[in-house]
Amino acid sequence: MQNAAVWLSGNDASEARDTAGGAAPFLRMFGAVTGAWLLAVEAVAASKRLEDDAEDAAFLTAKIKTARFFAEQILPPATALLGPITRGSEMLYALDEEDFSA
């Protein structure tokens, strides 16, 4: 995500179309990374509570499993978004208005 953010923030006004082309995939990447981070924070807290023999062990165990699922299944595809973010806007603007009515 850092590489994507650096690339987007390094564009100047003359490359506004390239920045716009990468904006939506960047937001999808940001959402996945933020979700994983929040779930990881909750999983660490749940793990600590389980060590203290918490009464809601089933709920806490489910929190940990959910974080693991997200990290293994939802987060990895976010890395594939780096290409669409940094590739520029050529394909985004390749179609003309007439192409949509053909």
N, C-alpha and C positions, 0 to 999 in steps of 0.2 A: 504494500500500500504506500510505503514511503516513496518508492520509485515513481509510482503513478502521481502522487501529490507533487513531487518535485517537478515532474515533467509538465503537469498542468500549470503549476504556478510559475514555471519558467517561460511560458509563452507570453509574448507581448501582444499589443493590440493588432498588429498585422497578422497574427496567427489566431485570431478570435474564432474562426470557423473550426480550426483544429481543436481548440479548447472546448468549444461547444460539442464537437463530435465525441469527445471523451467524457463529457459530463455525466451522462446517464449511466454508462458502465462504471464510472468511478463511484457514483452513489450506490449502485448495487454492491460493489466491493466494500464500500464503507459500511453499509448495513450488515453485511455478513461478518465483517471483522468486529464491529461493535457488538453484535449479538453474541459472537463467540466470547468476547472479552467479558461481557456481563454475565454470561452463563458460567464462565470459569470462576469469576469472583464468587458467585453463588455456590458453586461446587466446592470451593475451598472452605467457605463458611460452613456448608453442610457437613463436610468431612470432619471439621473441628468439633462440631456439635455431636456427631456420631461418636467421636472419641470420648465425649463426656457422658455417654449413655443417655442420649436424648430420648424422650418418650415417643417422638414422631419419627422413628427410624425408617419406616417405609417411605414417608414423604421425602426425607433427606436422601435416602438411597435413590429415589426416583429423580431428584435434582441432579445428582452426580451422573446418573445414566443419561439424562437428557443432555447435559453438557458434553458428555463423551460422544453421543450420537451426533450432535451438532458439529463438534470438532472433526469427526471422522467422515461425515456425510454431506454436510451443508457448506462448511468452510472451504474445503479443498478446491471446488470449482471457482472460487473467487480469484485464485491465482491466474486462472485462464483469462480473466478480464483485463490483465495488464496490456495485452496486445491490442484489443479494441480501444483502450484508453489512449495509448501512445501512438497508434497508427495514423492518426490524423483524420481528416474529414473527407478524403477523396471519395470513398464509397458512400458516405452519407449523402453527398450532394451529386452523385453520379447520375441519378435518375432525374429527368426533366418532368415538369408538370404533365406534359403530354404522355409520358410513359405510363402514368397511372390510369389513363383512359383508353389505352390501347387494348 
